[in-house]
């Protein structure tokens, strides 16, 4: 499965969650969450949201993904 494949359901879930709970995260800003909010407000179309999700939505997830059970797995093994 590619990030493109994941972008559609992931962004849909984040948008649905933001509609109910607009305040998210502990960071002061998030370009991905801003794109989701912009979509909710009607400022960007769904296709643009998906493009932003591929670029920005998984950054922190991919950065942390190789840390499993207190050990680090080489990223090239994960084939990200």
C-alpha positions as CSV (number, residue, x, y, z in Angstrom):
1,X,0.0,0.0,0.0
2,X,1.4,3.4,-0.9
3,X,1.0,6.8,0.8
4,X,-1.3,7.8,-2.1
5,X,-3.6,4.9,-1.2
6,X,-3.6,5.8,2.5
7,X,-4.1,9.5,1.9
8,X,-7.8,9.3,1.0
9,X,-9.1,7.4,4.1
10,X,-6.6,9.1,6.4
11,X,-7.6,12.6,5.4
12,X,-11.3,11.7,5.5
13,X,-10.9,10.5,9.1
14,X,-8.9,13.5,10.2
15,X,-11.4,15.9,8.6
16,X,-14.3,14.0,10.3
17,X,-12.5,14.3,13.6
18,X,-11.7,18.0,13.2
19,X,-15.3,18.7,12.5
20,X,-16.2,17.4,16.0
21,X,-13.0,18.4,17.7
22,X,-11.3,21.4,16.0
23,X,-8.4,21.7,18.5
24,X,-5.8,19.1,17.7
25,X,-2.3,18.3,18.8
26,X,0.2,20.0,21.1
27,X,2.2,21.7,18.4
28,X,1.4,25.4,17.7
29,X,1.0,24.8,14.0
30,X,0.6,22.0,11.6
31,X,0.5,22.5,7.8
32,X,-1.4,19.3,7.4
33,X,-4.1,20.1,9.9
34,X,-4.3,23.6,8.4
35,X,-5.0,22.0,5.0
36,X,-7.7,19.8,6.6
37,X,-9.3,22.9,8.2
38,X,-9.0,24.7,4.9
39,X,-10.9,21.9,3.2
40,X,-13.6,22.0,5.9
41,X,-14.0,25.7,5.3
42,X,-14.3,25.1,1.5
43,X,-11.0,26.8,0.6
44,X,-9.4,23.7,-1.0
45,X,-10.9,20.9,-3.0
46,X,-10.6,17.2,-2.0
47,X,-8.0,16.5,-4.6
48,X,-5.8,19.3,-3.2
49,X,-6.3,17.9,0.3
50,X,-5.2,14.5,-0.8
51,X,-2.0,16.0,-2.4
52,X,-1.3,17.8,0.9
53,X,-1.9,14.6,2.8
54,X,0.6,12.7,0.8
55,X,3.2,15.5,1.3
56,X,2.5,16.3,4.9
57,X,0.0,14.0,6.6
58,X,2.5,11.2,7.4
59,X,5.6,13.1,8.2
60,X,5.6,12.5,11.9
61,X,4.3,8.9,11.5
62,X,7.0,7.9,9.1
63,X,9.7,9.6,11.2
64,X,8.6,7.6,14.2
65,X,7.6,4.4,12.5
66,X,11.0,2.6,12.8
67,X,11.0,2.9,16.6
68,X,9.4,-0.4,17.7
69,X,9.3,-1.7,21.2
70,X,12.2,0.5,22.3
71,X,14.5,-0.6,19.5
72,X,15.2,1.1,16.1
73,X,14.7,-0.8,12.9
74,X,16.8,0.5,9.9
75,X,14.5,2.6,7.7
76,X,15.6,0.8,4.5
77,X,14.1,-2.4,5.9
78,X,10.7,-0.7,6.1
79,X,10.8,0.2,2.4
80,X,9.1,3.5,3.1
